[in-house]
């Protein structure tokens, strides 16, 4: 009997966010914390971590597929945060397909090389 392991690729999402000013920090965190909590429990989320690097708040998440990522982005606390985002913060994102979750060093390097402003 042979056992085969099928490693399905995940969608890796790396974001970098920063409040526009110190005055925007409270509204930023008021939206960011519920969004992160939503991501941790979202269907299709395999990994969810946050880290501040060089003054930028980064999230690193892994999703079953692009559909589960889109479902998260367009719902709940995250959708509310997106609607007010441009008023309080700047940010960028990079998504790609992989069968492994990158280290934070790899994630930061990939984000810097490939991010897209929003």
C-alpha positions as CSV (number, residue, x, y, z in Angstrom):
1,X,0.0,0.0,0.0
2,X,1.4,3.4,-1.0
3,X,0.5,6.6,0.8
4,X,0.6,9.7,-1.3
5,X,0.7,13.2,0.2
6,X,-0.9,15.9,-1.8
7,X,0.4,19.3,-0.9
8,X,-2.1,21.9,-2.2
9,X,-0.7,25.4,-2.6
10,X,-2.0,28.1,-0.3
11,X,-2.5,31.8,-1.0
12,X,0.0,33.7,1.1
13,X,-1.0,37.3,1.9
14,X,1.5,39.8,3.2
15,X,0.3,43.3,4.1
16,X,2.0,46.4,5.4
17,X,0.0,49.1,7.1
18,X,0.7,52.4,8.8
19,X,-1.5,55.0,10.4
20,X,-1.2,58.3,8.5
21,X,-0.3,60.2,11.7
22,X,-0.2,59.8,15.5
23,X,-3.8,61.1,15.6
24,X,-4.9,58.3,13.3
25,X,-3.4,55.6,15.6
26,X,-6.5,55.1,17.8
27,X,-8.9,54.7,14.9
28,X,-6.4,52.5,13.1
29,X,-6.1,50.1,16.0
30,X,-9.8,50.3,16.7
31,X,-10.2,48.7,13.2
32,X,-7.1,46.6,12.9
33,X,-7.6,44.5,16.1
34,X,-11.1,43.3,15.2
35,X,-10.0,42.6,11.6
36,X,-7.0,40.5,12.8
37,X,-9.3,38.6,15.2
38,X,-11.7,37.9,12.3
39,X,-8.9,36.6,10.2
40,X,-7.7,34.2,12.9
41,X,-11.1,32.5,12.9
42,X,-12.1,32.9,9.2
43,X,-13.0,29.8,7.2
44,X,-10.0,28.8,5.0
45,X,-7.4,30.6,7.1
46,X,-4.4,28.3,7.8
47,X,-2.0,30.8,9.4
48,X,-2.4,34.3,10.8
49,X,0.3,36.4,12.4
50,X,1.2,40.1,12.9
51,X,4.5,41.8,13.4
52,X,5.7,45.4,13.4
53,X,8.9,45.9,11.3
54,X,10.5,49.2,10.8
55,X,7.4,51.1,11.9
56,X,5.1,49.2,9.6
57,X,2.4,46.9,10.9
58,X,2.6,43.7,8.8
59,X,0.2,40.8,8.6
60,X,1.2,37.4,7.3
61,X,-1.7,35.0,6.5
62,X,-2.2,31.8,4.6
63,X,-5.5,30.8,3.0
64,X,-6.9,27.7,1.4
65,X,-7.4,29.5,-1.9
66,X,-8.2,33.0,-3.3
67,X,-11.9,32.5,-2.8
68,X,-11.5,32.1,1.0
69,X,-9.3,35.2,1.1
70,X,-11.8,37.2,-0.9
71,X,-14.6,36.1,1.4
72,X,-12.7,37.3,4.4
73,X,-11.7,40.7,2.8
74,X,-15.3,41.4,1.8
75,X,-17.0,40.7,5.2
76,X,-17.3,41.6,8.8
77,X,-14.8,43.8,10.7
78,X,-12.3,43.7,7.8
79,X,-14.9,45.2,5.4
80,X,-15.7,48.0,7.9
81,X,-11.9,48.7,8.2
82,X,-11.5,48.8,4.4
83,X,-14.3,51.4,4.0
84,X,-12.4,53.9,6.2
85,X,-8.9,52.8,5.5
86,X,-7.8,55.6,3.1
87,X,-8.8,58.3,5.7
88,X,-6.6,56.8,8.4
89,X,-3.8,54.7,7.0
90,X,-1.5,53.9,4.1
91,X,-0.9,50.3,3.0
92,X,0.1,47.7,0.5
93,X,-0.3,44.1,-0.1
94,X,1.3,41.1,-1.9
95,X,-0.4,37.8,-2.5
96,X,1.2,34.7,-4.0
97,X,0.7,31.0,-4.2
98,X,3.0,28.7,-2.2
99,X,3.0,25.3,-0.5
100,X,5.0,26.8,2.5
101,X,4.5,29.7,4.8
102,X,7.5,32.1,4.6
103,X,9.5,33.2,7.6
104,X,9.1,36.8,8.6
105,X,12.4,37.6,7.0
106,X,11.3,36.0,3.7
107,X,7.9,37.6,3.9
108,X,9.3,41.1,4.4
109,X,11.7,40.6,1.5
110,X,8.9,39.4,-0.8
111,X,6.6,42.2,0.3
112,X,9.3,44.9,-0.4
113,X,10.0,43.5,-3.8
114,X,6.4,43.0,-5.0
115,X,3.9,45.0,-3.0
116,X,1.0,46.9,-4.5
117,X,-0.3,50.1,-2.9
118,X,-4.0,50.4,-2.1
